[in-house]
Amino acid sequence: MTEPTLAAAGGDPLAPLLSRHSLGGKHLDEPGPDDAALARMVQVALRAPDHAGLVPWRLAVVRGEARA
């Protein structure tokens, strides 16, 4: 997984965040993130502010035949 850089974002550190969007589960397809990418996502998520006190949270990984 390649991380956005400030140069690619035109120097604006918020550009990668503002350019992302989410899809519903029925629109997702293989290949999904590998183990290294998932570990990086969790590492970043653990540092995000949680002003609403919504912890604990969980990450469910569904791969292969389990998707059916």
C-alpha positions as a Markdown table, in Angstrom:
| # | Residue | x | y | z |
|---|---|---|---|---|
| 1 | Met | 0.0 | 0.0 | 0.0 |
| 2 | Thr | 1.4 | 3.4 | -1.0 |
| 3 | Glu | 0.8 | 6.2 | 1.4 |
| 4 | Pro | -0.1 | 9.6 | 0.1 |
| 5 | Thr | 2.7 | 12.2 | 0.3 |
| 6 | Leu | 2.4 | 15.9 | 0.8 |
| 7 | Ala | 3.9 | 16.3 | -2.7 |
| 8 | Ala | 1.2 | 14.1 | -4.2 |
| 9 | Ala | -1.4 | 16.0 | -2.3 |
| 10 | Gly | -0.1 | 19.4 | -3.6 |
| 11 | Gly | 1.4 | 20.2 | -0.2 |
| 12 | Asp | -2.0 | 20.1 | 1.6 |
| 13 | Pro | -1.8 | 17.5 | 4.5 |
| 14 | Leu | -5.6 | 17.3 | 4.5 |
| 15 | Ala | -6.0 | 16.5 | 0.8 |
| 16 | Pro | -5.7 | 12.7 | 1.2 |
| 17 | Leu | -8.4 | 12.8 | 3.9 |
| 18 | Leu | -10.7 | 15.0 | 1.9 |
| 19 | Ser | -10.4 | 12.9 | -1.2 |
| 20 | Arg | -11.3 | 9.6 | 0.4 |
| 21 | His | -14.8 | 8.0 | 0.3 |
| 22 | Ser | -16.4 | 4.9 | 1.7 |
| 23 | Leu | -18.3 | 2.2 | 0.0 |
| 24 | Gly | -20.9 | -0.2 | 1.4 |
| 25 | Gly | -19.9 | -3.8 | 1.8 |
| 26 | Lys | -21.8 | -5.0 | -1.3 |
| 27 | His | -19.6 | -2.8 | -3.5 |
| 28 | Leu | -16.3 | -4.2 | -2.1 |
| 29 | Asp | -14.4 | -6.8 | -4.1 |
| 30 | Glu | -11.1 | -8.7 | -3.9 |
| 31 | Pro | -8.3 | -8.1 | -3.3 |
| 32 | Gly | -8.8 | -6.5 | 0.0 |
| 33 | Pro | -6.0 | -5.0 | 2.2 |
| 34 | Asp | -3.2 | -7.5 | 3.1 |
| 35 | Asp | -2.1 | -8.1 | 6.7 |
| 36 | Ala | 0.5 | -5.3 | 6.6 |
| 37 | Ala | -2.1 | -2.8 | 5.4 |
| 38 | Leu | -4.6 | -3.8 | 8.1 |
| 39 | Ala | -1.9 | -3.5 | 10.8 |
| 40 | Arg | -1.1 | 0.0 | 9.5 |
| 41 | Met | -4.8 | 1.0 | 9.5 |
| 42 | Val | -5.2 | -0.2 | 13.1 |
| 43 | Gln | -2.0 | 1.6 | 14.1 |
| 44 | Val | -3.4 | 4.9 | 12.7 |
| 45 | Ala | -6.9 | 4.3 | 14.1 |
| 46 | Leu | -5.6 | 3.8 | 17.6 |
| 47 | Arg | -4.2 | 7.4 | 17.4 |
| 48 | Ala | -7.4 | 9.0 | 16.2 |
| 49 | Pro | -9.3 | 11.1 | 18.8 |
| 50 | Asp | -12.3 | 9.5 | 20.4 |
| 51 | His | -14.2 | 12.4 | 21.8 |
| 52 | Ala | -17.5 | 10.4 | 22.1 |
| 53 | Gly | -15.9 | 7.6 | 24.1 |
| 54 | Leu | -16.8 | 4.9 | 21.6 |
| 55 | Val | -14.1 | 2.5 | 22.8 |
| 56 | Pro | -13.7 | -0.4 | 22.7 |
| 57 | Trp | -14.0 | -0.9 | 19.0 |
| 58 | Arg | -13.2 | -3.9 | 16.8 |
| 59 | Leu | -12.0 | -4.7 | 13.3 |
| 60 | Ala | -13.6 | -7.7 | 11.6 |
| 61 | Val | -11.7 | -9.2 | 8.7 |
| 62 | Val | -13.7 | -11.4 | 6.4 |
| 63 | Arg | -11.8 | -13.1 | 3.6 |
| 64 | Gly | -12.3 | -15.8 | 1.0 |
| 65 | Glu | -15.3 | -18.2 | 1.3 |
| 66 | Ala | -16.4 | -16.4 | 4.5 |
| 67 | Arg | -17.5 | -13.5 | 2.4 |
| 68 | Ala | -20.3 | -15.6 | 0.9 |
